[in-house]
Amino acid sequence: MKQRLSIAAGLAVTALFLWLAVRNVQGAELIEVLKAARWRWLLVMVPLFLVDLAIRALRWRILLSQAVPSEPQGRTGSLWLFFRLETIGLAVNNVLFARIGELARAALAARELGIPVAVALASVAIERALDVAALLALFVIAGSGSPLVEPNVLHGAGVLLMGVLAALLVLVLAEKLLEPEGPVDRRLARWPGPRKLVSQLVLGASVLRRPSAVLPAAALSVGLWLSDASICWAAARALGLGAVVDYPRSILILSWAGAGSALPAAPGAIGTYEAMVKAILVKMGASAHEAFAYAVFNHMTMYLFVTALGLGFLYKIGLSLGGLRQSLEKP
């Protein structure tokens, strides 16, 4: 029942934002913008999609470097494996509710690498925190002095950035308390189950105490969003909006899209993405139909590419979406 209510709420949010996205958009003008699109820019965008996935794979490999057992032939923890798992996770998020793709790729990583699921999940949580911190930092830089960003929004983003960094710092400091034979570990000695779970989470977060690992992971997080901003920049040129969208504005568009994707809605952030991106583009000076066409073009190209590639990887390892969901629901 709870799951059904969650799905219903997500669909309601999607319907609302889709209405906001298509409001004031004339169908004939929308079709004209899409017909005039310079599709050759996909030759720029598709390689950038692959760069995005490669950066995600390399970063996750670094974050799990403490937990993955060393293999003489280096095959188990290969970059290609992480590339496939990252793509599968994004694809599953695009088609199933509750962002189950994060759990799916963590479970698959645990199976492939021989590590506990809790360790993999901890690394995914750190990955998401680095994503939020990097995007907020870029937003603050790109939005400083821009008339498109209200001072209170910029201030709020700065406060949120400090909060995320503080949370990561607390996790680093807390690890000392949670380490084996530490004060918390001794208190949990009477409860083997929770003790084991805590130790696994600590192992997954241990990379935060290694500057040689966490600094490259943080740098890759910034590089990931700069690459995605390049996709936004290229999409603007594909639709003839180059005069409206320069590179700093691409970062602002990406930030608005990220905020929309974080809202509870249908899988793939359909509706919320379009409404948020349309809103910022209209503010930049694009017409309603140009802004909506851009949002749909940018979103759907990435959505279709990643979903097709990820589901292809999933089926190649012998799993279907139904089989994956059943395996995740098993106790």
N, C-alpha and C positions, 0 to 999 in steps of 0.2 A: 504493500500500500504506500509506504514511504517513497519507494522508488517511482511509483506511478505519479505521485504528487510532485516529485522533483522534475520528472519529465514534462508534466503538464505546465509547471511553472516556467521551465525553460522554453517551451514552445510559445507560451504567452508572451514572454520577454522578446522572443524572436519576432513574433507577429507585430508587436508594438514598434520595434525598431525597423522592421521592414516597411511598415507604414510611414515612419518618419523618413526613411531613405527614399521612397518613391514619391513622396509628397512633392508637388510642384514640378514633377518631371513629365515632360511631354514625350509620349512614345515615339512620335515621328522624328523629333529632334534627337532623341537618344539613339535611334537606329542610324541616323545620319552620322553621328559622332563615331559610332562603332564601325560603320562602313568605311569611314575615312581613316581608320586606324592603320598605322604603318606596322604591319605584322612582322617585318624584318627585325624589329627590335626584340623579338623573342629570341633571336640569335645571341643577344646580349643577356637577356633575362634568364634563359635556361641554364647557361653556365654559372650564373650567380646563384641559382637555386642549388646547384651541386656544390658550390663553394660553401653555402649556408650549411648543408648537410655534413660536409667534410669537417668544417670547424666544430660543429656540434659533436661529431664522432671523436675528434682528437681531444676536445675538452673533457668529454666523459671518460675517455681512456685515462687521461691524466688524473681525474678525480677518483677513479677506482684503482689507481696504481698501487695504493697501499694494501688493498684488500685482495687483488687478484693474485693467485699463486703463480710464481714464475714457471714458465714452460721452456724446456730446453730448445724447442724448435720455434718458439714464439708464435704459434698458430692460434692458440686459444684466445689470447687477448689482442688479436690483430685489429688494425684500424678498419679493415673491411667489415669485420664482425660488428664493430660499434656503429659504423655507417649504416649497415642494414638494420640494426636494432633501433637506432634513432629514427630512421625513416618509417619503420613499422609502427613505432610509438606515435609519431605524428599522424600517420594514416589512420590508425585506430581512433585517435582523438577526433579525426575529421568525420567519422561515421558512427561512433557510439557515444552515448551520453556519459556524463560524470568524469570526463577526462581519464577514462579507463586505460588509455594508451600508456600513461606513465607507469601504472601498475603492470601492464602487459610487458613493456620492455624491461622493467626491473626483474620480473619473473623469468623472462627469457634469458636475460643476462646472468641471473643466478644459475639457471640450468646449464648454460653454455660455459660459464667460467668456474663453476663449482664453488660458489660463494652463497651465503645466506641471503634470502630475499630482502631482509631488513637492511643489510649492508648496501645492496643495490638501491633500495628506496631512499636511504640516507643520502647517497650520492646524487640522486635525482632531485631531492629537496635542496641540496646545496647548489646544484645547477640552476634551479629556478631562482634561488636567492641572488646568485650572481647575475642572472639575466635581468632581474628587476633593478638591481643596483646599477648595472651598466646602462640600461635604457634610461633610467632616471637621470644619471649623470650626463648623458648625451642630450637629454631633453633640457636640462637646466642650462647647459652651455649654448645650445642652439636657440633656446627661448629667451636668453638674457638680452634685453634691449629690443626684443621683437614686439611690435604693436599687436601681433596676433595672440600673444599670451598675456593674460591678466596677471598683475603682480601677485595677487593672492594665490593663483594657481601655481605660479613659479615657486612661491614661498612654500606652499604645501608639498610640492614635489621635492624641494630641498629637505624639508623635515622628514618626509617619508624615506628619502635616501639615507639620511642619518640614522633613522630607525632600523633600516635593513642592515647597514654596516654595524650598528651596535648589536643587533641580534647575532650576526656572524661572530663578532668579538666575544660575546657572552658564550657562544658555543665553543669557541677556542678555549676560553678560561674554564668552562664547565667540564671540558674533557679531562682535565687534571683530577677533578673530583670523581669523575665516573670511571677512571681507568681501573684495571684489575688490581685488587687488593687496596684500592683507595677507600675513603670513608663511605661513599655511597655503596660501593661494591660490597663492603663488609656488612652494611645494614641489610642488603638484599640477599645475603647468603642463605637465609631461611626460605627464600622463594626462588627456586632454580629457574622457573619459567621467565619471570620478569628480569631476573639477573642476566640470563642469556640474551634476552632481547636488548637490554641496555648495552651489553658488551658489543653486540652486533652493530647497533646504531653508532656507538663510539668509534668502532672500526671504520664505518662508512664516512664519518666526519673527520677522521684523523688527518686527512690530507690538508686540512685547514692549518695545521701546525707546521707544515712544511713549505717555507717560502719558495723553494725550488719548484714546487708543484702548484701552489695556489696562485702565485703571481702570473705564470703562464696561463692558467685557467681564467684568471680575471682579464688578462690581456685578450685572450681569445673571445671572451664574452663581449668586450668592446668591439673587436673585429667582426664578430657575428652581426651585431646591429648595424655597423657601418656598411657591411655587405648588403644587408637587407634594405638599408636606406638607398643604396645604389640601385636596387630593384625598383624602389618607388620612383627614383629619378628617371630610370629608363622607361618605366611605364608612362610617365608624364610625356616623354618625348614620343612615345608610340601613339599617343592620343592627341598630339599637337598642343600640349599644355606646357611646353618648355619655358615659355615666357612667364608662366605663373609659378612653376615649381623649380627652384634652384636646389642645390644640395642641402643647405641648412634647413630649408622648408621640407625636404624629404624626411629629415629626422623628425620634424614636428608631425608630419603625416604618420610616420611609423609609430610615434608615441601615442597619437590618438587611436591608431589601429590597435596597438597593444592594450590600451585601456578598454576598447570595445571587446577585444578577445577575452579579457579577464571577467567580463560580465557573465552571469549564468544564463545560458541560452542554448539553442540547438547545437549539435556537434559542428565543429569547423567555424564557430562564431558567425554563422550565416545570419545576416540581418544586423547584428550589432556592429560588425566590421564596416558594412556599407554605410550605415547611418553615421558612425563617428567620422569616417574618412570623408564622406560627403560634406559633413558640417564644417570641417576645417578647410576643405578646398573652396567652399563657397565663401568662407571668411577671407580666403586668399585672393578672391576675385573671379573664380570660375563660376559659370552658370550652373543652375541646378542639374540640368541634364548632362553637362560636361563632367561635373563632380561625381554624379552617380555612375556614369559610364566608366570613369577612371576607377572608382571603387570596385565595380564589378569585374573589369578587365584585370586589375591587379590581383584581386582576391582569387578569382576563379582560375587564372593561369597557375598560380602557386598551388591552389587547392587540388586541382586536377592532376598536376604533375606529381606532387608528393603522394597523393592518395593512390594513384595508379602504381607508382613505383613501390610504395610501402606494402600495398596488398599483394603485389607480385612477389615481393620478398617473403611475405607471410605464407602464401600458398606454396612457395618453393621449399619451405622447411616443413611442409606437410600439415599446416594448420589452416582452418577456415575461421571466419569471424565467429561463427557459432561455436566451434570447437574451442577457440581461444577463450570466449566468455565462460563456457562451462568449466574449463580448467581453472580459471581464476576464481570461480564461485565455489570450488571445492574447498572444504575446511582444511 
